[in-house]
Amino acid sequence: MKVVFPTCCGVDVHKSFLVATIIKTPKDSLQPSYQKKRFSTFNADLNRFADWLHENNCLDVCMESTGKYWVPVFNILEKRGVRVIIANPKWVKAVKGNKDDTKDSKWIGDLFRIGLVKSSFTPAKDIRILRELTRYRYKLTSMKSSEKNRFQNAFTVCNVALDSVVSDMFGKSAIAITDYLTSDENFDPQHCVSLLQRSLKKKVDDVLASIEGYEIAPEQKYRIGIVRDHLHYIEKLIEQVDICINAMVEKYDSALSLLCTIPGIDRSSAITVISEIGVDMAQFGSSKRLCCWAGLTPGNNESAGKKKSVRISRAGVYLKPVLVQVAHAAVKDKLNPYYALKYEHIAKRRGKKRAIIAIARMILTAIYSMLSTGKIWNPVDLFKIDMPEHLKEQQLQNAVRQAVRFLEAQGLKVS
């Protein structure tokens, strides 16, 4: 057994207190000594905890990522120069029947001492703040979609089938008609027709037929008004969050411009990607580890020579949906058919759903390479796609150079 951290600390974090165990291993012995102490999670006590660590020359701390309770502890220790490892609870789970707060902190420390704890990805503070804003914006967008569905359903239960005629219930014509139906005016078909935009003039009969016979009670009108007001309020909140996000990402403009060269990625999705993974790819080590962290790699569940499942994991709750959305946009990009051709090739063998996940992984791999090297999107096999001859020749030369470098790395001489 090799001791990786001779002096370290395991921490069991709760909402109102934490239990810490400092473990010291002498150079001439493998038998460690333990010091246990309990602190509250108030800032003053957390600073006393940091002082206690410094007094014992302990600068390596490991704790579980328990909800959000680890964040205040991490903030104080990071500021005080202590290296903190945040571990996924599944890697430090204690054995049943041998659990309490003191034993949990000791167990975490013992595992960390001999290097058995995998560190979770924790970006820099400015990226963490940006992540909070982008995730809040995602929640607001989800709330906006929910309110739109409620607004539409409120008319459906009142025998208004306008959503079967118009393509968008929140277009100019549809909004004008729904406002008119929820007003206190008596229904006039001719006035309703006058509210339609030019694009819906040819559907006048269908619009009137979808409204004819409707019944909206005063209480239902009141509820529809509340939903509409809440929807406008959410839209204003999203605008305010966007202003704050745009101010924060000004220093990442070069990285954003770089990512926007990838087909399917716009500025909004590029901001979300950077807020989730940051701009320093050295923290992941390789593109494979990044894809695994994002939940885009096939599962590995094999026993007795039989593969039981290759499903992707549930990781990347916020990053994976954005990459899948980007992948859908990339395979529909007519100006650059690179990902479209790859998608068609994979979809024939593996199906459309697996193919789109494969494209999302390709895009994330490209993001890793671009943020690592600072180069724009330029795949080595891009020459296979229809493009101008001078660009095709340049891509072919790049592919040859990469092949030569690979062969020389393997010890072969290439003339």
Secondary structure as the mmCIF struct_conf table of DSSP 4:
data_model
#
loop_
_struct_conf.conf_type_id
_struct_conf.id
_struct_conf.beg_label_comp_id
_struct_conf.beg_label_asym_id
_struct_conf.beg_label_seq_id
_struct_conf.end_label_comp_id
_struct_conf.end_label_asym_id
_struct_conf.end_label_seq_id
BEND BEND1 VAL A 4 VAL A 4
BEND BEND2 PRO A 6 PRO A 6
STRN STRN1 THR A 7 VAL A 13
BEND BEND3 LYS A 15 SER A 16
STRN STRN2 PHE A 17 LYS A 24
TURN_TY1_P TURN_TY1_P1 LYS A 27 ASP A 28
BEND BEND4 LEU A 30 LEU A 30
STRN STRN3 SER A 33 SER A 40
BEND BEND5 THR A 41 PHE A 42
HELX_RH_AL_P HELX_RH_AL_P1 ASN A 43 GLU A 55
TURN_TY1_P TURN_TY1_P2 ASN A 56 ASN A 57
STRN STRN4 ASP A 60 GLU A 64
TURN_TY1_P TURN_TY1_P3 GLY A 67 TYR A 69
HELX_RH_AL_P HELX_RH_AL_P2 TRP A 70 LYS A 79
TURN_TY1_P TURN_TY1_P4 ARG A 80 GLY A 81
STRN STRN5 ARG A 83 ALA A 87
HELX_RH_3T_P HELX_RH_3T_P1 PRO A 89 TRP A 91
BEND BEND6 VAL A 92 VAL A 92
HELX_LH_PP_P HELX_LH_PP_P1 LYS A 93 VAL A 95
TURN_TY1_P TURN_TY1_P5 LYS A 96 GLY A 97
BEND BEND7 ASN A 98 ASN A 98
HELX_RH_AL_P HELX_RH_AL_P3 ASP A 101 ARG A 113
TURN_TY1_P TURN_TY1_P6 ILE A 114 GLY A 115
HELX_LH_PP_P HELX_LH_PP_P2 LYS A 118 PHE A 121
HELX_RH_AL_P HELX_RH_AL_P4 LYS A 125 THR A 156
TURN_TY1_P TURN_TY1_P7 VAL A 157 ASN A 159
HELX_RH_3T_P HELX_RH_3T_P2 LEU A 162 SER A 164
TURN_TY1_P TURN_TY1_P8 VAL A 165 VAL A 165
BEND BEND8 SER A 167 SER A 167
TURN_TY1_P TURN_TY1_P9 MET A 169 PHE A 170
BEND BEND9 GLY A 171 GLY A 171
HELX_RH_AL_P HELX_RH_AL_P5 LYS A 172 LEU A 181
TURN_TY1_P TURN_TY1_P10 THR A 182 THR A 182
BEND BEND10 SER A 183 GLU A 185
HELX_LH_PP_P HELX_LH_PP_P3 ASN A 186 PHE A 187
HELX_RH_AL_P HELX_RH_AL_P6 PRO A 189 SER A 194
TURN_TY1_P TURN_TY1_P11 LEU A 195 LEU A 195
BEND BEND11 LEU A 196 LEU A 196
HELX_RH_3T_P HELX_RH_3T_P3 ARG A 198 LYS A 203
HELX_RH_AL_P HELX_RH_AL_P7 VAL A 204 ILE A 211
TURN_TY1_P TURN_TY1_P12 GLU A 212 GLY A 213
HELX_RH_AL_P HELX_RH_AL_P8 PRO A 218 MET A 248
HELX_RH_3T_P HELX_RH_3T_P4 VAL A 249 TYR A 252
HELX_RH_AL_P HELX_RH_AL_P9 ASP A 253 LEU A 259
TURN_TY1_P TURN_TY1_P13 CYS A 260 THR A 261
BEND BEND12 ILE A 262 ILE A 262
TURN_TY1_P TURN_TY1_P14 PRO A 263 GLY A 264
HELX_RH_AL_P HELX_RH_AL_P10 ARG A 267 ILE A 277
BEND BEND13 VAL A 279 VAL A 279
HELX_RH_3T_P HELX_RH_3T_P5 MET A 281 GLN A 283
TURN_TY1_P TURN_TY1_P15 PHE A 284 PHE A 284
BEND BEND14 SER A 286 SER A 286
HELX_RH_AL_P HELX_RH_AL_P11 SER A 287 TRP A 293
TURN_TY1_P TURN_TY1_P16 ALA A 294 GLY A 295
BEND BEND15 THR A 297 THR A 297
HELX_LH_PP_P HELX_LH_PP_P4 PRO A 298 GLY A 299
STRN STRN6 ASN A 301 SER A 303
TURN_TY1_P TURN_TY1_P17 ALA A 304 GLY A 305
STRN STRN7 LYS A 306 SER A 309
BEND BEND16 ARG A 314 ARG A 314
TURN_TY1_P TURN_TY1_P18 VAL A 317 TYR A 318
HELX_RH_AL_P HELX_RH_AL_P12 LEU A 319 VAL A 331
TURN_TY1_P TURN_TY1_P19 LYS A 332 LYS A 332
BEND BEND17 LYS A 334 LEU A 335
HELX_RH_AL_P HELX_RH_AL_P13 TYR A 338 ARG A 350
HELX_RH_AL_P HELX_RH_AL_P14 LYS A 352 THR A 373
HELX_LH_PP_P HELX_LH_PP_P5 LYS A 375 ILE A 376
BEND BEND18 TRP A 377 TRP A 377
TURN_TY1_P TURN_TY1_P20 VAL A 380 ASP A 381
HELX_RH_3T_P HELX_RH_3T_P6 LEU A 382 LYS A 384
BEND BEND19 ILE A 385 ASP A 386
HELX_RH_AL_P HELX_RH_AL_P15 GLU A 389 ALA A 409
TURN_TY1_P TURN_TY1_P21 GLN A 410 GLY A 411
#
